[in-house]
Amino acid sequence: LGPGEGRAAVLLQPFVHQVGGHTSMLTYDEHTICKPLVSQELSFYESLPLAMRQFTPQYKGIVSVHLKKDSLGNLTLIASPGLGQPDSCGRLDSAGGDPAVTLWHKCKRSHTQVTKTFKDSHTQVTKTFKDSCPGKMLLRTDLQYHTDSLLEDANGKQPERKSYNPWGLHCHRQHLNRMSSKHNENKLHQFLLLENVVSKYSYPCILDLKMGTRQHGDDASEEKKARHIKKCEQSTSASLGVRICGMQVYQADTGHFLCKDKYYGRKLSPEGFRQTLRQFLCNGNQLRTDLLEPIVLRLKALLSVIRKQSSYRFYSSSLLIIYDGQEHKESADHHLPFPKTHGTNLSRVDVRMIDFAHTTFKGSKSNPNPTPYDGPDHGYIFGLENLIKILQNLSEGK
């Protein structure tokens, strides 16, 4: 690391809880992830309606990232906050910026620590993925068709204790290869810094749902548009307005995550979608019926917010439903000295919208469609209503 960049450089690591999408999500620090900057997504975060903030990750600013190759030819990404990005630094430090973000940048670790961390964590990350069962196989290009077989044996059990969802590493490898073939090492790439919405969970169970009946953005080529329309028609996107894009569920009986990817989700019928939703709430021992009410309440709150957002179209965005796979003692204990309120119940689950690279709205600076849409996003609303209905039926034992 050069003297100028070592000041706050951070080695980015694959985010092990990425269950869907194709963009590489990287861990910046315990509470922050980052992803390649897309101007349309930045535009969304910068003008986010107040009512939507509780349903999206907190936006924490922009960071410059460059590719580094070590002597063994291993590729890594190094983030350098405050390097080569005068506009974003200005924005963070300006009166309108968030002082906490600026402070947060200044508190990043020092040069000596970084050099050590760089060495340690590179070894650690390589080791972690070697130990995890899918890690060895991830260089295979046909991984996408084998995710399930890599993760489960005939009884649906996973073969090793240290198993991670392989999807994030798969995206990360593809991303590194694309970057190294296209750009030289010194090129700076801009990444968005976002809240890691699963950092407070010990065993995050995550369902990634692609919402809406249309997935292509306004900027899609005719060929891409046709491809997306076909995917929607052949999946539950058309019939339900929602399809499964990825999932990990902690199985208390085996101590593993059960993982499903987008290829699995695309093949599901409406009935298969319902069964998978049920499986998402199954911890290997029982159905977590205690989570149904708080999830439904949060989805209904989101629904009422989306209904009020005129001109917004959330094409290709995802909705995450999250809960902790490690059951809290209280939820199983019926002899509590205090009554359970909705408040404590609600905090155990989370619902967040993510991925806004194709989101369009009136006044967006980078909108490829100059004529804004009218009214709310009916495709998204259709998906939310069906999701709520299915979960309510589950809670009624249907």
Backbone hydrogen bonds, N-H to C=O, Kabsch-Sander energy under -0.5 kcal/mol:
donor,donor_aa,acceptor,acceptor_aa,energy
5,E,2,G,-0.5
6,G,2,G,-1.8
7,R,3,P,-0.5
8,A,5,E,-0.9
9,A,6,G,-0.6
10,V,79,A,-2.5
12,L,10,V,-0.6
12,L,77,L,-2.8
13,Q,27,T,-1.4
15,F,25,M,-2.2
16,V,14,P,-0.8
18,Q,15,F,-1.6
19,V,17,H,-0.6
26,L,34,C,-2.7
27,T,13,Q,-3.7
28,Y,26,L,-0.5
28,Y,29,D,-0.5
28,Y,32,T,-2.5
29,D,32,T,-1.7
32,T,29,D,-1.5
33,I,194,L,-3.0
34,C,26,L,-2.6
35,K,192,L,-1.5
37,L,190,Q,-2.7
41,E,38,V,-0.7
42,L,38,V,-2.3
43,S,39,S,-2.5
44,F,40,Q,-1.6
45,Y,41,E,-2.4
46,E,42,L,-2.5
47,S,43,S,-1.1
47,S,44,F,-0.7
48,L,45,Y,-0.9
52,M,49,P,-1.7
53,R,49,P,-0.6
53,R,50,L,-1.4
55,F,52,M,-1.8
56,T,53,R,-1.2
60,K,193,L,-3.1
61,G,193,L,-0.6
63,V,191,F,-2.3
64,S,80,S,-0.8
65,V,189,H,-3.1
66,H,78,I,-2.5
68,K,76,T,-3.2
70,D,74,N,-2.3
73,G,70,D,-2.2
76,T,68,K,-2.9
77,L,12,L,-0.6
78,I,66,H,-2.9
79,A,10,V,-3.3
80,S,64,S,-3.5
83,L,80,S,-1.8
84,G,82,G,-0.5
89,C,85,Q,-2.3
90,G,86,P,-2.6
91,R,87,D,-2.0
92,L,88,S,-2.5
93,D,89,C,-2.6
94,S,90,G,-1.9
97,G,94,S,-1.7
101,V,98,D,-1.0
102,T,98,D,-1.5
103,L,99,P,-2.7
104,W,100,A,-2.6
105,H,101,V,-2.2
106,K,102,T,-2.1
107,C,103,L,-1.7
108,K,105,H,-1.5
114,V,110,S,-2.3
115,T,111,H,-2.3
116,K,112,T,-2.0
117,T,113,Q,-3.6
118,F,114,V,-3.7
119,K,115,T,-1.8
120,D,116,K,-3.1
121,S,117,T,-3.6
122,H,118,F,-1.5
123,T,119,K,-2.1
124,Q,120,D,-3.0
125,V,121,S,-3.3
126,T,122,H,-2.3
127,K,123,T,-2.7
128,T,124,Q,-3.5
129,F,125,V,-2.2
130,K,126,T,-1.7
131,D,127,K,-2.8
132,S,128,T,-1.9
135,G,132,S,-1.2
136,K,132,S,-0.7
137,M,134,P,-0.9
138,L,134,P,-0.9
138,L,135,G,-0.8
140,R,137,M,-2.4
143,L,140,R,-1.2
144,Q,141,T,-0.6
145,Y,142,D,-1.6
146,H,142,D,-0.5
146,H,143,L,-2.4
147,T,143,L,-0.9
150,L,146,H,-2.8
151,L,147,T,-1.4
152,E,148,D,-2.2
153,D,157,K,-3.3
156,G,153,D,-2.5
163,S,161,R,-1.9
164,Y,162,K,-0.5
165,N,16,V,-0.7
168,G,18,Q,-0.8
170,H,166,P,-2.1
171,C,167,W,-2.4
172,H,168,G,-2.3
173,R,169,L,-2.7
174,Q,170,H,-1.9
175,H,171,C,-2.5
176,L,172,H,-2.8
177,N,173,R,-2.4
178,R,174,Q,-2.4
179,M,175,H,-2.7
180,S,176,L,-2.8
181,S,177,N,-1.8
182,K,178,R,-1.7
183,H,179,M,-3.0
187,K,184,N,-1.2
189,H,65,V,-3.3
191,F,63,V,-3.0
192,L,35,K,-3.1
193,L,61,G,-2.8
194,L,33,I,-3.1
194,L,192,L,-0.5
195,E,58,Q,-2.3
196,N,31,H,-2.8
197,V,195,E,-1.1
199,S,196,N,-1.6
201,Y,198,V,-1.8
205,C,323,Y,-3.2
206,I,204,P,-0.6
206,I,248,Q,-1.9
207,L,321,I,-2.2
208,D,206,I,-0.5
208,D,246,G,-2.9
209,L,207,L,-0.7
209,L,319,L,-2.8
210,K,243,R,-2.8
211,M,209,L,-0.7
211,M,317,S,-1.7
212,G,241,G,-2.7
220,A,217,G,-1.4
225,K,221,S,-3.0
226,A,222,E,-2.5
227,R,223,E,-1.9
228,H,224,K,-2.6
229,I,225,K,-2.5
230,K,226,A,-2.1
231,K,227,R,-2.2
232,C,228,H,-2.3
233,E,229,I,-2.5
234,Q,230,K,-2.3
235,S,232,C,-1.2
238,A,232,C,-1.7
238,A,235,S,-0.9
239,S,235,S,-0.7
240,L,236,T,-3.1
241,G,236,T,-1.0
241,G,237,S,-0.8
242,V,236,T,-1.0
243,R,210,K,-1.9
245,C,208,D,-3.4
246,G,208,D,-1.0
247,M,260,K,-2.2
248,Q,206,I,-2.2
249,V,258,L,-2.2
251,Q,256,H,-3.9
252,A,250,Y,-0.8
252,A,283,N,-2.2
253,D,283,N,-0.8
254,T,251,Q,-0.9
255,G,251,Q,-2.8
256,H,251,Q,-0.9
258,L,249,V,-3.2
259,C,257,F,-0.6
260,K,247,M,-2.2
265,G,261,D,-1.9
266,R,262,K,-2.2
267,K,263,Y,-0.8
267,K,264,Y,-0.7
268,L,265,G,-0.9
273,F,269,S,-2.8
274,R,270,P,-2.0
275,Q,271,E,-2.4
276,T,272,G,-2.3
277,L,273,F,-2.2
278,R,274,R,-2.0
279,Q,275,Q,-2.3
280,F,276,T,-2.1
281,L,277,L,-0.7
281,L,278,R,-0.9
282,C,279,Q,-1.6
283,N,281,L,-0.5
283,N,286,Q,-2.3
288,R,281,L,-3.6
289,T,287,L,-2.3
291,L,288,R,-1.8
292,L,289,T,-1.0
293,E,289,T,-0.6
295,I,291,L,-2.2
296,V,292,L,-2.6
297,L,293,E,-2.7
298,R,294,P,-1.9
299,L,295,I,-2.4
300,K,296,V,-2.5
301,A,297,L,-1.9
302,L,298,R,-2.1
303,L,299,L,-2.6
304,S,300,K,-2.1
305,V,301,A,-1.4
306,I,302,L,-2.8
307,R,303,L,-2.2
308,K,304,S,-0.6
308,K,305,V,-0.9
309,Q,306,I,-1.4
310,S,308,K,-1.2
311,S,375,G,-2.2
312,Y,309,Q,-0.7
313,R,360,T,-2.3
315,Y,313,R,-0.9
315,Y,358,H,-0.5
316,S,214,R,-0.7
317,S,314,F,-2.0
318,S,354,I,-2.4
319,L,209,L,-2.6
320,L,352,R,-3.7
321,I,207,L,-2.1
322,I,350,D,-2.8
323,Y,205,C,-1.7
324,D,348,R,-0.7
325,G,203,Y,-3.1
325,G,323,Y,-0.5
327,E,325,G,-0.9
331,S,328,H,-0.8
332,A,328,H,-0.9
332,A,329,K,-0.9
333,D,329,K,-1.0
333,D,330,E,-0.7
334,H,332,A,-0.7
345,N,341,T,-1.6
346,L,342,H,-3.1
347,S,343,G,-1.5
348,R,345,N,-1.2
349,V,346,L,-1.7
350,D,322,I,-2.3
352,R,320,L,-2.2
353,M,55,F,-4.3
354,I,318,S,-2.7
359,T,356,F,-1.3
360,T,313,R,-2.0
364,S,361,F,-2.0
367,N,364,S,-1.2
373,Y,311,S,-0.6
378,H,376,P,-1.2
381,I,377,D,-2.2
382,F,378,H,-2.5
383,G,379,G,-1.7
384,L,380,Y,-2.4
385,E,381,I,-2.8
386,N,382,F,-2.0
387,L,383,G,-2.3
388,I,384,L,-2.6
389,K,385,E,-2.2
390,I,386,N,-2.5
391,L,387,L,-2.2
392,Q,388,I,-2.5
393,N,389,K,-2.3
394,L,390,I,-2.0
395,S,391,L,-2.0
396,E,392,Q,-1.3
397,G,394,L,-1.5
398,K,393,N,-3.1
